[in-house]
Amino acid sequence: MELETRELAHKTAELASYKQASDILLLDVTDIASFADYLLILTADSTRQMNAIKEDIVKSLAEVDMRLGHQEGTADSGWILLDYGDVIIHIFAPEEREIYRLERLWSQRLPVIRFQ
């Protein structure tokens, strides 16, 4: 049973929240990006937490037949990208999130979900 894109985006945000991620931001970029419909941006406070969030998302989504298309980065680098096609997940360490500032790049989009 594959999830619809919107359901997938919301489920990943919920999974990140359960793993104590902070400043979770889900953006709908359907109208302005050709590579995805949703971007999920979140912060993890440690490499251990980054790995736990990544592993939980990958495992939970595999259970509903959603396969990870591509992964970039590592917890040691401070940034992990999980590509699920129409949903792209960015897991950042606090310092790297401040450096890359993806929220500003996509500031013309209103958040679908934001957990502080």
C-alpha positions in Angstrom: 0.0 0.0 0.0 1.9 3.0 -1.3 1.2 6.4 0.3 0.0 9.3 -1.6 2.5 12.2 -1.9 0.8 14.4 0.7 0.4 11.5 3.1 4.1 10.6 2.7 5.1 14.2 3.4 3.0 14.4 6.6 4.1 11.0 7.8 7.8 11.9 7.5 7.2 15.1 9.5 5.4 13.0 12.2 8.2 10.5 12.3 10.8 13.2 12.7 8.7 14.7 15.5 8.5 11.4 17.3 12.3 11.2 17.2 12.6 14.6 18.9 13.7 16.6 15.8 13.4 20.3 16.2 12.3 23.2 14.0 10.5 20.8 11.6 9.3 22.6 8.5 7.3 21.1 5.7 7.0 23.1 2.5 4.7 22.5 -0.5 6.9 23.4 -3.5 4.6 21.8 -6.1 4.0 25.1 -8.1 7.6 26.2 -8.1 9.9 23.1 -8.3 10.0 20.4 -10.9 12.1 18.0 -8.8 9.7 17.5 -5.8 6.3 18.4 -4.4 7.3 18.7 -0.7 10.5 19.6 1.2 10.9 18.6 4.8 13.6 20.5 6.7 14.5 19.6 10.2 17.2 19.8 12.8 18.7 17.1 15.0 21.0 18.0 17.9 23.6 15.2 17.5 24.9 12.7 15.0 23.3 9.9 16.9 19.9 11.6 16.7 20.4 12.4 13.0 21.1 8.7 12.3 18.1 7.6 14.5 15.8 9.9 12.5 17.1 8.7 9.2 16.8 5.0 10.2 13.3 5.4 11.6 12.1 7.2 8.4 13.6 4.7 6.1 12.4 1.7 8.1 8.9 3.1 8.6 8.4 4.0 5.0 9.7 0.7 3.8 7.0 -1.0 5.8 4.4 0.8 3.6 6.3 0.0 0.4 8.0 3.4 0.0 11.6 2.9 -1.0 14.4 5.4 -0.6 15.4 6.6 -4.1 18.6 8.3 -3.1 20.6 9.4 -0.1 23.3 12.0 0.2 25.4 13.2 3.2 26.1 11.7 6.5 25.4 12.5 10.1 29.2 13.3 10.5 28.9 15.9 7.8 26.0 17.6 9.5 23.5 17.0 6.7 21.5 14.0 5.4 19.3 14.2 2.4 16.7 11.5 1.8 15.1 11.5 -1.6 11.7 9.8 -1.9 10.9 11.3 -5.3 8.2 13.8 -4.7 9.3 14.3 -1.0 12.8 15.4 -0.2 13.9 15.3 3.4 16.8 17.4 4.8 18.1 16.4 8.2 20.5 19.1 9.5 22.8 19.6 12.5 22.1 23.1 13.9 25.3 24.7 12.5 24.7 23.3 8.9 21.1 24.4 8.9 22.2 27.9 9.7 24.8 27.8 7.0 22.5 26.5 4.2 19.4 28.4 5.2 17.1 26.4 2.9 14.1 28.2 4.5 15.2 31.5 3.0 15.8 29.9 -0.4 12.2 28.7 -0.4 10.8 31.7 1.5 8.1 32.4 -1.1 6.3 29.2 0.0 4.1 29.1 3.1 4.8 26.2 5.5 2.3 23.3 5.4 3.5 22.3 8.8 5.9 23.9 11.3 6.9 22.5 14.7 9.3 24.6 16.7 
